[in-house]
Amino acid sequence: MQERSSVSELAQELKRELNRYSHGGKLPSSRALVERYRVSPVTVSRALAQLAAEGLVVTRPGAGAFCAAPHAPAAPAGDTSWQAVALSADAAADPVPRTVDASGVTVTLAVPPPGVIEFNGGYPHPSLQPERAMAAALSRAGRRPGAWGRPPLEGLPELREWFARQIGGPGGAVTAAEVLIAAGGQSALTTALRALAPPGAPVLVESPTYPGMLAIARASGLRPVPVPVDADGVRPELLADAFRASGARVFVCQPLFQNPTGAVLARGRRAEVLRIAREAGAFVVEDDFVRRLAHADAGELPPPLAADDPDGVVVHVSSLTKATSPSFRVCALAARGPALERLRAIQVVDTFFVPRPLQEAALELVGSPAWPRHLRSLTAELKTRRDAMTGALRHRLPELALPHIPSGGYHLWLRLPDGAHESALATAALRAGVALTPGRPYFSAEPPAAHVRLSFAAVAGTAEITEGVRRLRAACDEVLGPGRENGSTPPPGIATLLP
């Protein structure tokens, strides 16, 4: 957050300075700018790149940065009002209108204003990303013979083999031939839903669930049908009822550290979910998005559902992105039988293939000694941050119910008091200097109560978590009325859950 702010501030300052230069005038050297503005060389480089992208400066390697020619007058705006008729006519002809609402996704991708604490983030803070290891892996990958050539359409064989072992375990329950390499989990989920459900069809989803998946379904003309989740994951009896009532042939779930509740599908329910889907003649799309973000106290994790499925019921999605960087979009899509062939065909039509340098870099990264070190460090830090946030919430915000403390993932799911409005709280929180995620977009139908999701991974550290909760207290006082803190006793259900 601080680096983004300093880049923006320096770029604005340099824009003002450009008024003193004529066309072609040379700007001070990067070293001079570092000394003058007391910022890092990286900040200077990114600020100049921003100005170059806006056409305000021209950079010449080895020579420096120069003031660009004045902009030509902007062309007059066109008239796009005709599109309203064209787009509404298309929607009217569709049995299930393909609404494209990205608000539930963009709230976790948007960069808050400078000074705002990022409790809404959907990715780990740069301090939690293996930046050096990724840079080294990308450098080594770029020097591999053929690294810039066209890869196999299904993905590099060695990378598919690595994912197959990760998904199926050492027993070989999943083979490399059953794995496709995709460009991140969102792309893989889009391919899976397009392959398995025709437009207009119902698709069963957990409730609450990941808004990005709901957006994919609706944009594809599918009808999300909610199936409630409790502390042990999806409820099998309601899943069976939903299959019978809807006629759906696809169920999308996150059995491990579900987003947003953090629930893990209970051991006794795993086989039951597969049995119910098999009897319904349906697929289970398993979004295993956060397996590498288990906390240090998580214990042994259950294997993916795909490892216990010889019949091709499960279509499995496993991504490296959450454990690395938002830009490291490498993912596996695993399936069996005719479904695999359809997935392959749709992926080829949509994207051709994942760029080979990125696949080579993924191979270099997961095969390096830095990879297990990074995962150990990440799991320890996530537990520390989770404990810091739960402790701060217990102290300052006991009226927010925390029914489940996850042992994996990067966020907490909080229920607001009855009658509270989450949108009002989100607005007040932003005024107080903290961004959070409202709970409404996580429900495909009417939510049972107001919720918010707080991320503890996108911030710089525990001090920022403590300060963010303090600011959130002020927002709650504004929206909910003055609360209890400093020695208050939280409700028993919360107190017993917190460490």
N, C-alpha and C positions, 0 to 999 in steps of 0.2 A: 504494500500500500504506500509506504513512504517513498519507494523508488519511483512508482508510477507518478506520484505527486511531484517529485523533484524534476522528473523529465518534463512534465507538462509546464511547470513553473519556468524552467529554463527556456523551453521553446517559446513561451509567451514573451519572456524578457528579450530573447534574441530577435523576435519579430519586431519589437519596438526599436531595437538597435538598428535594424535593417534600413530604417528611414534615413539614416545618416550616410548610407552607401549608395554610390551610383551603380548602374548596371555593369557587372563584371568586377566590382570592387571586392578585394580579398578580405575575408573575415579573419579575426585573430586565430592563431593556431589552437588546436585542441588543448595543448598544455597550458596556454595562456588563459583559456576559458576555464579550465579546471582550477587554476590559481585564483582567478578573478571571482568566480562564483562559489568557490569552496564546495565543489561537487566531485563525484568520481569520474574517471575517464569514460566509464560505461554510460553514465548519465549524459555526458556531452555527446557521445557518439549517437545515442538514441534520439536526443533532441535535434541534432543536425539531420539525422535520417528522417525525422518527422517533417522538418522544414523542406527537405528535398522532396519528400512525397507530396507536399503541398505546392511544389513548383516555385518556392521562394528562394531556394539556394541551389547551387550546382556543386557537387563534390567531385573532386578530381584526385584519385589516389596518388599520394606522394606530393601533391601540390597544395591541397587544402580545400576550403569551402569558399564559394564566390556568390555574390548577390546575383540572382537570376533576373532576366528581363521582366518588365512589368507584365501583369496578366492582361490578356485581351478582354474586352468587355464581355460580360456573360451573355449568352444567347437568350432571347426571350423565352419564357416558359411556354410549353405547349399545353394543349387542352386534352386531358386524359379522362374527361367525364364520361366518354362513351364506354369506358371499360366497366362502369357500374352495371350497365345493361347487359353486356356480354357475360360478365361473371355471374350475375344473378340468374340469367337464363340457363347457364350451365348447371347451377345448383338446383334449379327447379326441375331439371330433367333427371337428376340423380335420386334414386329411391332413398338413399341415406346421404344427405348433403355432406360434402367433404369440407367441414369447417377446419381451418388451419389456425389454431389458437396456440401460439408459442409462449404465452405469458408465464405459464407454469415452469417453463424451461429457462426463459431469459432471466427470471428473478434470481436464479442461482448462477447465471453467467455474467450478469451485469456488474460492472465495476462501480462500487459506491463512490460518492464524491470524496475528495481528500479530507482526511480526519475522521471519516466514518468507519467504525469497527465492523468487520465483515463477518457477521454471524449467518449470512445468507449463502456463503460460498459453497460450491459443489466440488471443489478440488483442493488438494492439500496446498498449503502455503509454500512458496519457493524454498523456504528453509527445510521443508520436509521432502523435497524432491531431490533425486540423485543427479543433480545437474552436472557435476564433474564426471560421474560415471557415464551419463548419457552422452556428454560431449566427447569423451574418449571413445565410446562405442561407435558414435557416428563418424568420428575421424578414422577409426580402424576400418569401419564398414566401407567408407568411400574409397579405400585403397584395395579392397578385395577385387580380384579379377572378375570382370563382368558385372560389377556392382551397379553400373548405370545402364545395364541392358534390360530387356523385357523379362520379367519373372514368369514362372509357370502361372497359369490363370488361377489355380487353386491355392497358390502360395509356395514359398520355398519348402522343399521336402523336409529339411532339417528343422525348420520352425514348426511345421505341422506335427512332426514327431515329438518335439518338446511339449507342445500343447496337449497332444494325445496322452502323454505320460502324466501331465498335470491333471487332466480330467479323469482319466480311467484308472490311474494308479499303476503300480508296478506289475499288476497281473495282466495288463494289456486289454482291459475291458473296452477301451476305445483305441482304434488304430489310426495311424496317420492318414490312411486313405479315406477316413470318415471325417476329416477336419478340413475346413476352408479358412483361409486367412482373410479377415475383413478389416475395414478401416474404422475401428472403434465400435463400442457396444451399441450406440444409437443406430449406426448404419446396419449392424447385424440384426438388430431387432426389427428394423424396417424391412429388411430382406425376408426375415422369417414370417412376419405377418402377411406380407404380400404373397409369399409362396403358399401359405397354409390356409388362408381364408379369402374367399372372393368378396368383392365389394358388396356391401349390404348385409353381410353375415354378422352374427353376434360373436363376440370373443369374451371369454370369462377373464376377469382381472381381480386381483386382490383389492380389498377395500380397507384402509387406504392403500394407494400404490404410487409409483413413480410417475409424475406428470408427463415426463417426456414420452413414456410408453402410451399414455392416453392420447397425447397429441398425435403420435404415429398412427394409432388406430383410427382416430377420427379423420385425419388427413387422407387415410386410405379408404374412407367410406365404410368403416366397420362400426359396430355398435357395442361399446364396452358394457358388460354386465357385471356388477360388483358381487364379490363373494367375501364376506367378512373375515378378518384376521383377528386372532386373539394372541395372547402371550406365547402360544405354542405354534404359531403360524396359521395357515388357512384351515378352516374347519371342514373336515371331510364330509360330514353329513350335509352341510350347506352346499358344498361343491357338487355332490351328487344331485341334490335338488336343482341346482342351477343348470347342470347339463340336461336334465330331463325337461325342465321348463323352457329352456331357450333353444335347445337343439344345437348348441354350439359345438364346434369341433376343435377348438383351441382354448387352452388355459395358459395364461402368462403369469409366472410367479417368480419370486425371489426367496428361495428356501433358506438362505443363509444371510443373517443380519439384514432383514427386509427393510426396504426404504419406503416409508419413513419410521416404522415402529421399532426397528432393530430386532424383531423376533426371529428365532431360529425354528424351522419346522421340526417338531418333536419326532423322536425316533419312531414312535408307534404310528405316526401319521404318514411317514414317507412311503411305505409300501401301499398304504391305503389310497393315497393320492394317485399313485401309478395304476393301481387296480381300477379305481373309478374311471380314470381317463381311458384305460384300455377297453373297459366294458362299454364306454360311450363312443368308442371308435374315434377318439380325439387325441390330439397332440398336447404335450406339456412343453411350453417354451420356458426353459430354466435360465433366468438371467442371474448368473453367478458373478455379479459385477464387483464384489467387494471382498472376495475370499482372501486377498493379500493384505487387507486392512484389518485383520484380527488384532485384538489387543493382547498385551503380554499376559494377561490372566485368563485368556479365552479357553485354555486347555485344548484337547484334541478336537479338531473340527470334523464334523461328519463329511463323508465323501459327497461329491455331486450326485444328484439323482441319476444323471446319465451313466454313472459307474455301476448302477444296479438295474439297468434297463437293457436287456438283450433284444427287445422286440421293436426298437425304433420309436417308442412313444415319445421320448424326450428329444427335443432340439435344444442343444446347450450353447450358451453364449458366455465366453470368458475373455475378459479384457485386461490388458496391461496398463491402461490409461490411468486409473485411479491411483495406482501405486507408483506412478512415474510423473507424468506431466499431462496437462490438458492437450498438448500438441503431439504427444507420443501415442498416436491413434493406431494401435495394433491390437487385433482381437481375433479370437477363434470362434468359428461357428461349426458345431459338430452335430451330425445326424446320420441316420442309416436308411438304406432302401431308396425307393423312388423319391422320397422327400429330399434326400441329399442331391439328387440330380436336378430337381426343380430349384432348390436353393442355389446351386451352382449356376444354372442358366440365368436366373434373375440377377445374381450378383455380377455376372459377366456383362449382361445387357446394361446394368445401371452404372458400373464403375470400372469395367475391364479388369483391373487388378489393383492391389495396394502397391504403391511405389516401391521398387526393389531396394533402394538405399535405406528406407525405413525398416523393411523386413530384415535386411542384413544387420542394421544397427540393433534391432531387437535381439537377434541371435547373439551378437557380440555382448550385449548387456546381460542377458540371462545366463550366459555361459561364463561370465567373469566372476572373480572372487568378490567384487564390489556388490553384486546382487544380493547374496544372502546377508551380507553386512547391512545393506540398506534396509532390507525387510526387518531384521532384528531391531535396528534403530527406530524404524517407523512404528512397529508394534509397541515398543516401550514408550515412545513419545505420545502416541495416541491415547494410551492408558493414562498417562500423566495429565494430558489435557482434559480427557473425560472426567477424571476425578476432580480436577480444578473447577470445571464448570458445574458438576453436580454439587460440589461443596459450596460454591458461591451461590447457586440457586437455593440450596437449603437454608443458607444464612440470610439472604436478602429477599427471596421471592418464594416463601413457603406456600403461598396460595396457588401457585402454578403446579398442577398435578403432574408427576413424573412416574407413570405406572410401570415403566420398564427401563432399567439401565442396561444398555447393550454391552456385550463384550467384543464388539467389532463394529466397523464403520466409523463415521466421522461426524455424527450429529446426535441430538436428543430430540425426542418428540414429546411436546408438552401440551396438556389440556388446560384451557383457560377456564376460569370460574363460569358458572351458568350465567347467561345473559351478556357475557363479554363479546365484543366485536373485534375479531382478529385484524380486520383491515384498519380499524381505528387505532389499535395497538401498534401495528406496523408503521402507520403514519407518524404516531407520536414517538416511536422509537427512533425513526429516522431524524426527526427534529432533535432528539436527545443525542444523536451521534452514533447510532448503532443500526445496522441493517439486518432484518430477520426475514424469514420466509413464512407467509401465511399458510394455513393448512388446507384451505378450501380447494386449491387445484389438485390435491392428492386424492380427492373423492370423485368418482364418476357419477355418483348420485348425491342426494342430500346428505351432508355430514351429520353424525349424531351429536356433535358438539364442536365448539371452536377450538382450534389447535394452532400452534406455531412450531416451526422446526428451527433449531439453533445448531449451527455448525461450529465445532471447536477445532477444525483442521485448517480453515482458511486464514486464521489469524497468525500473528507473529509468535505468540507464546502465551504462557499462563498469565503473565501480567496483563496482557491485552484482554484475556478472557475475564479476569476479575474486574477490570475497568468497564468492559462491555456489560456485564451483569449489573454493575452499579448504575450505569446509564439506563439500563432497562428498568431498573427499579423506579427511576424518575418517570419513565414513560408509563409504567403501570399505575403509579400514583395519579397521573393525569387522567388516565382512561378508566381505571378500576376504583379509584379512590385510595387514600393513604393505606398502606399495608403494614404488616408487622415485620420487624427485623431487629437485629442486634439482641439476641437472647430469646426471640420468639420460638415457640414450639411448633414445628410443622405437623400437619396431619399424620396420624400413625402410619397410614399406608405408604407415605413418602419416606418418613423417617426410617422405616425398616429396610427400605430399598437402598438408601444411600450409605456409602462406606463411612 
